[in-house]
């Protein structure tokens, strides 16, 4: 897909992979609707984007706010060419200690929001005869890469399965569907998921094995035109998959 002149939506655009990807798309000439719950952070990211942007405060778990995001994007630019489902949360700890509320919240953000926002843009992309749906998954969506992250692994497996099924559903429509499965990435996402103290220790132990958001985004762009439905954005991600896939 030629990116210049296209219109995209990026959820979770206020930090981490989402912010870096939104800036990179803007640099490629994409007009980007930036979606996240923190409006002030979106405004900061918008200032860093060289092309036109539309910051939209959006809690992706809320149906009304998802619809508003799509409607405002269409009102501003008249089309939607790219949807990046990036918003997500994590969970760390033994499964028997996880509360029902926390597990339900995890699936609302990481799974159901992806399903329902995608539902909204598919008819638009079908009318256009083209589009791209890019889901940000995790290495945990294809392998059980770590202990004490079972609900997260289950949720990301759902995203990968959704992506594979959706690709079959949309064959012949001109809509590309892919899922990105990065391994450990040094972002606030992981710090919030496992705690600042544990994160500091993990970075010290694994700093040579972790990727940066910039490395992940560079890998995404390098593979956008491939026929693969699952993108391992870095060599470290693919190595992690090969290491854990038979376990």
Secondary structure, DSSP 8 states (H G I E B T S, - for coil): ---TT-EEEEESTTSHHHHHHHHHHHHTT-EEEEEES-HHHHHHHHHH-SS-EEEEE--TT-HHHHHHHHHHHHHHHS---EEEE-------S-GGG--HHHHHHHHIIIIIHHHHHHHHHHHHHHHHT-EEEEEE--GGGTS--STT-HHHHHHHHHHHHHHHHHHHHTTTTTEEEEEE----B-SHHHHHHH-HHHHHHHHHHHTTT-B-HHHHHHHHHHHTTSS-SEE--SHHHHHHHHHHTT-
